[in-house]
Amino acid sequence: MRTALSEPTDPHASSLAETVRARTRARPGREVAGLGAVKDDGRAFDPTGAFRNAIGTSVSVQRAVLLGCKVARHTATTVLIQGDTGTGKELFARGVHYAGPHEGEPFVAINCAAIPENLLESELFGHEKGSFTGADQQKRGLLEFAGRGTVFLDEISELPPGTQSKLLRVLEERRVRRVGGLAEYEVRCRIIAATNRDLSTAVARGDFREDLYYRLNVFRIELPPLRERGNDVEMLAWHFLESLCRERGMSPREFSAGALSALRAYSWPGNVRELKNTIERAIILAEGDVIESDQIIIQQRSVAPALTAGDSIHAAAAIVVPPEGLTLDDAERQLIAATLKLARHNHSLAAKMLGLSRPTILRKIRKYGLGRVPDE
């Protein structure tokens, strides 16, 4: 999905809505418990226009849009967006920002898993000149830079423990101190966090602070996986087909009945992002104005290297619980060690097998002394 929600309303938006209405069976508006009416014209009821790219008639999506519209005006309220990878968490975060009273202020997105731990605090909180090697000048952090705008913390579950405690203080006191500094500065921005993991499970494992979890989980918006959105798959497919053809200056394309059946039959583990990529490939492969089923090509996900039965049995047997019990740290250490063995010490693969990010598993490998890891 496109996320340039600050741009003027798309002049083709009305024609797209008409196309969606023509290709889907119209149904009367429905009530979403505690929120009011929703529409069935391919777009949720959105008086602000900030969520105009949130295509779908499923109650779960329209509920998410209505929740976003309601919380948008409450800029001091922390928002937590929960959803699988590819469901459009940043799209919704931008929608909340642009539907609010400070839409002219910056929207700043930061991926907590993509920045090395030793640089993340500097990015968020800023630093003073000389506070560490390479700090040649003073730098404002993103929480300062955003002003009255929005800071979007994606993959918040991967935030390192030390940074978690400092972010908690920011949320509680609305003040920030730069790395190596003494002065404190007011934090005026809205904070939206997002995760594709269950934070309550991370809290139970001891990987995420319970107090920070409650501070972030003030107003929760849940985004459903595409496989649970029914007719939204077809609606989104038409949306992407029309918009991608228009962006490329191509004549309009159509889906054959077989192509639509193929789209409806797939479970879309990569969600909306995977669907858009699939439609883009189909446009390139199509030889005419009609996209056929054999042009709906699903990219296979990478899989683990082939393992023998002996490998699996040996790895499973490595996790031992003695009669006197086992601490959570000891159990985690054994699990990670066994998974590393199964993955033949491929850190990225082991992280995927455990449902962790690469920075998180590297941090745990260091913690438990399970081998050498690269500096990141």
C-alpha positions, 0 to 999 in steps of 0.5 A: 500500500502507498503510504504518502497520506499527506498528499492531496486527495488522489483525483482518481480516488472517486473513479476507483471507488466507483470501480470497487462498487461496480465489482463487489455486491453492494450491501447496506451499511453495518454497525460496529459495536461501540463505534457506529456505522461503517460503509460497504463501498470499498472504503471505511467511513473516514471523514478526515480522508487520512485513511483513504488508502485503507481499502476493504469492507471487512468489519475488522478493517473498518473498525480499525479505521474508525478507531484510528479516526477516534484516537487521532485527535488525542495526541497525548495518547500512546497508540499500539498497532498490532498486526502481522507483517505486511498488514499495513501498520505504518499505513495506519500509523500515518493515517492517525497522524494525518487525521490529527490536529498536527498533520503539518508536523513531521511523521518520523518512522524508525524501525527498532530492529534495523538500527544497531543497539549502540546507535538506537539511543542516539537516534531516539534521544539525541546526543551531545558533542563528544559523548562518544567516539564519533559524536563530533557535533550535537544532535537532536533525537527524533523525539525532539525533531518530531515537535508536535508530530508523530514518532512511529516505533516499528517492531517495538518488541525488538527494543533492547532492554536498556532502551526500554527503560529510557523510553518508559521514562519518556512516556511517563515524564514526557521529557528526554535527556540526550546521550551524554547530556544533563539538560532535559527537553520536553517531548511533545510528539505523539508516540505510536508503536507497532509490533507483529508479535504478542507483547504479552508473551514477550513480557511473560518470557522476560524479554519486554518490560511489563510496565512499558507494555502497559504504557504503550498499550493505552489505545490498541488497534488490531489489524487482521491478516489478509486471510481473514478479510474475505472479499477484501482480497479481490477488492485490494487486487482491483485497487492495486491493478488500477493504481499500478497501471495508472502509475506506469502510464499503461492502459487498464487491465482486467483479471480473468475469472481464473485469475480471481479464483487463484487470488481468492484461493491463496492464504497470503501469509505475506498479507497486503504487501505480498498481494501487491507484489503479486499483482505487480508481477502479473502486470509485467507478465501479462501479454494483453489486457487480461491477466490470466491465472498462470500469471498469478505467480506466488513467490516461494518463501525460503525454507530451512536446509534439509535436515536428517531425522538424526539432526532433529532428534539430537536437537530435541534431545538437547533440551533437558528438564531435570527433576528439580526444575529449570530456570527460564533463562536456562530453558531459553539458552538450551532452546536457542542452542538447539535451534542454532544446531538445527539451522547449522549456525545460520543466525538469520535462519535460527532467528526466523525459526524462533520468531525473533529478529536477527538483532534479538537472537544475536543479543541472546547469543552474546548473553548466553555465550553461545558463540561469536557473533558479528558486530552490528 
